[in-house]
């Protein structure tokens, strides 16, 4: 059964969306809670699962050939929350309540966590909305393509999806959109590579050509792209830490270089999903051996970080070596195992100080991921709160 989309919640919990390879069979999801060691298949009444979206806690959404489904227990049980005859190709959210679903012809919007939906944008009956990227209520982007009429490109809404404007790349086969900390749009396209706009779509420049770029991810300023080999003989995973000026091949030992989708978990592990092949190109699902952020590797060389106690109940003490020579601000994020942010704290470190503390008394006991972010390094680890 071909796997079409991937939703890794963290290192341990992975959800795969599959399609039926037989016209009379149903699709469903493969679910693993042990980092891919074992899998459970859960069937539901749709033949194709095109995309999935992480919600709050254990909630996930699936876009299918018959609308949108919702699960509140990591894919074990599903509810059909948007029945429709169109293929839902993309899903995105601005907040837990504000959801967007892209399909062949337009976008549907929900303001109440998927309970009700309304039509926000009709592009063209032949346009396919492959990617939706909400930044804020006044800055929402959508990208798509058309296989019949010259249409598609990049659209923007500044009123929560009530109205939309085409801001460029008409006729381009847009597959993925990402937004950088420098307030720049990066767009991955079939045939046209990776493009960038620094002025809200008024002008565009080609960052990387001669690629079929299906997936673009920007993680703490670092860019990862997944490329397929449909138009060019260059596939795989490519990485840039200088805003796209130079690129490094990060495909390594992945044998199936037709990369359909990339995803990064809150604990910074990179997952790649390759196009399903009946030949021996290799498994479609791969995961990085270590957290992918090069800044984290840099921090290991430059700084030693110790967190204690672990397990902890009320307060975490963080010790950094060597001491910072200048005042710094550290951002401390704590995620649950579903990837939901449960704590967000910022601490100022004075010069020549190396000990900080963060309160965890309001966090429910359990296993969590902690991420410490600074302009020059990233550190992440598991912690147990009791």
Secondary structure, DSSP 4 states (H G I P E B T S, - for coil): --EEEEEE-SSS-EEEEE--SSTTS--EEEEESSTTSS-EEEE-S-S-EEEEEE-STT-EEEEETTEEEEESSTTSS-EEEEE-SS-EEEEEESSSS-EEEEEBTEEEEESSTTSS-EEEEE--TTEEEEEEEEEETTEEEEEEEESSSS--EEEEESSTTSS-EEEE-TT-EEEEEEE-TTS-EEEEEETTEEEEESSTTSS-EEEE-S-EEEEEEEETTEEEEEEESSSSS--EEEEESSTTSS-EE--TT-S---EEEEEE-TT--EEEEEPP-SSSS--SEEE-SS---HHHHHHHHH-EEEEESSSBSSEEEEEEES--SS-EEEEEEEEETTS-EEEEEEEEE-TT--EEEEE-TTSPSEEEEEEEE-SS-EEEEEEEE-
